[in-house]
Amino acid sequence: MSTGVIIAIVIVAAVVVAAVVLFLLRARGAQGGHGLKRRFGPEYERTVARHNGDTRAAEAELAERVERHGSLKRRPLAPEARARYEARWAAAQERFVDSPREAVADADQLIAELSKERGFPDGRHEDRLDALSVHHAHQVHGYRRLHRAAHAPADGTPESRPGTEELRASMVEARALFAQLTGDDDGHRAPRTETKRSGATGEARGAQPAWAFGRRHVKGS
């Protein structure tokens, strides 16, 4: 093989390698920028804001979340488990009328247990939240808000304690993630399971459902 042919082969190989590297860099750039923004939606904007507008730092954090939790396999939820969780959520909603703080704490604990059963990390709340943000980016903030309200110090200053309206709003927003976690693996809501408890509820009697309370019906916390 002549020297000229060898040089030509080396040049062609170098061009091919350069083209592959350029393609990979562009793909990685798309994932790091527009891809992450498309995947995380409002979670992307919140992360950028938390990094004081530094998109590079925010994208590095989000990319690291995907690296750690993107391959997580969600475990299926048995129908009886789904019914049990839905009954507990309904009970928390009913409890809110008389005990808003306790109801929010119940809902926070319920989502933690439910996410564990679906295969999300069990341990540090931050790890669970990161994993949930990868797979439920559009619903995770409701859980974040609920957890913050549930763990606010009861003996703190009036400004640091969430009021009844904030407790109510956090529970309403967190229900979107609860619905996702009790749905099927594609995120579709499973058919609602009707549960009966001792004593007729207002919903069973045809009255206003417990969770459809107006603000004036909730006792102050």
N, C-alpha and C positions, 0 to 999 in steps of 0.2 A: 504494500500500500504506500503510495507516494506521500511525501510530506504535505503537499497541497491538499490531498484528500483528507488527511488527518486533521489539518487545520480547519478545513471546511466542516468536518464532523464536530469538532470542538466548538466552533462558532455556533452551529445549529443547536447543539446541546445547551450552550450557554443561553441562547435566545429562548429556548423552550423553558429552561429553569427560571429565567427572569419573568417569563409570561405567567408561569404557575405562581411564583411568589407574588407578582402584582395582583393576580386574581384572588389569592388568599388574603392579601392585605386589604383589598377592597371589600371582600366578604366580611372580614373581621371589622372593618370600619363601619359597614352597614349595620352589623350586629351591635357594635358599640354605640352607635348614634341613633339613626332612624329605627333600626330594629329594636333596640331597647325601649325607645320612646313608644313605639307601636305596641310592644309586648306589655309594658308596665302602665301605660296610660297615666292616670292621675298619680300613681305611685312614683312615676318618673319625676313629675313636677315637684312632688313633696320632697323627694330625695335631693333634687337640685337646690330647692329652697333651704333644706337643712345644711347643705354644703355652701350656703351663702352665694349661690349662683354659679359655683364652680362645676360646670358640666363634666369635665374630665374626671374629677373626683367622684361625682355622683354616678357616672357611667361605669367607673371602675368598681364601685360598690355593688351596683346592680349586676354587672357581669360576674362578679364573684358569687353573688347569690345564685345565679343561674348555674354556675359551675358546681356549686355544692348541692343544690336541691333540684336542678332541672330534670334529673333522671329518676326522681322519687316516684315509686309506683304506689298509687293509692289503693288501699285495700277496699274491697266491696263492703257495703253495709247491709247486714241481714234485715229483712222486713220487720222482724220483731224488735231489733235494735232501733230501727228508724222510728217505729211506733213509740218505743220507750223514750227516745230523745224528744220527739214531738210532744209527748204528754208532759215531760218535764219543762219544756219551753212554755207550753200553755200555762202550766202552774206558776212559772215565774212571772208571766204576763199578768195573771190574776193577782198575784201577791203584790205587784207594783202599786196597786191602788192604795193599799194600806202601809206598805213598807218598801218605798222606792229603792233605798240603798241596798237592802237585803236582796231584793229582786234582781238588781243589777249584778250583785256579787254572785248570785245563783247562775245568771245567764253567762257571766264570764267563766265560771268554773265549768259550766256545761259545754261551752265551745272548746275549752281546753281538752276536756275528756273526749268529745266527739272528734276533734282533729287528730288526737292520738289514735283513736280506733280506726280512722281512715288512713293511718300510716304516716302522719306528720310527726316531727320530732317531739319527744316527751322529755322535758327538762327545762332549760332556760326559756323564758317567755320570748326573748329576743330571737332565739334560733327558730322557734315555732313560727313567729311572726314573719321572719325572713322567708321560710319555706312556703308559708301560705301566700306571701306576696308574689312568689314566682308562679304559682298555679291559680291564684284568685286575686290578681292585682286590683281588679275593679271593686272588690268587696272587702279587702283586708282592712281598710281604714276604719270601717265601722267597728271591727273587733278591737283595733288599737284604741279607738275612742272609748269603747265600753270598758276595756281593761284599765285605762287611765282613770275613768270615773269610779270604777269598783275599788281601786287601790288608793284613791285620794284620802289623805288623813282626815278622819272625822273630827279631830280636835285642832285642825289647822285654822288659819285665818278665814274669815268669811269669803275673801276673794279667792282663796285656794280650794275651797270646798265647792263641788259642783252642786248647783241648785236642782230642784225637781225637774225643771224643764230640760236641763242638760242631761240629767239621768234618763229622762224619757226619750230624748232625741238619740242618745247613744244606743239605747236598746233597740229603737226602731231601725237605726242604721245597721246595727250589728246583725239584724235578722237576715239581711241579704246573704251574708256569709253562712249563717246557719242553714239557709235554704240550699245553698250550693253544696254544703257538706252532707246534707241529708238527701241530696239528689243522686243521680246515677253518675257513672264515671265520666260522662261527657258533659257534666254540669247541668243536665236537664233536671227539672224538678220532678221527683217521683210523685205518683198519685198520692194525695193526702190520705192518711189513715185516720179514720175517726176513732177516737178513744172515749170510753165511757168511764166516768169516775163516780164514786158514791155521792149521791145527792145531785139533783139537776142543776146544771149551770145556767146562767142567763141565756147563753146561746142555745142550749137545749130547750129552754122554755120559750124561745122565739124572741127574747129580749135582746138588747144591744150586747154584742160580744164584749168580753171583759177587756180585750185589748183596744177596743174602739172608744176608750174613755175620753171624755173631754178634759181639758186641763183643770177645770174647776172641780172635777170629781176626785182628783188625786189629793191625798192628804199631804201637807207639807212635811219635808224631811228634816 
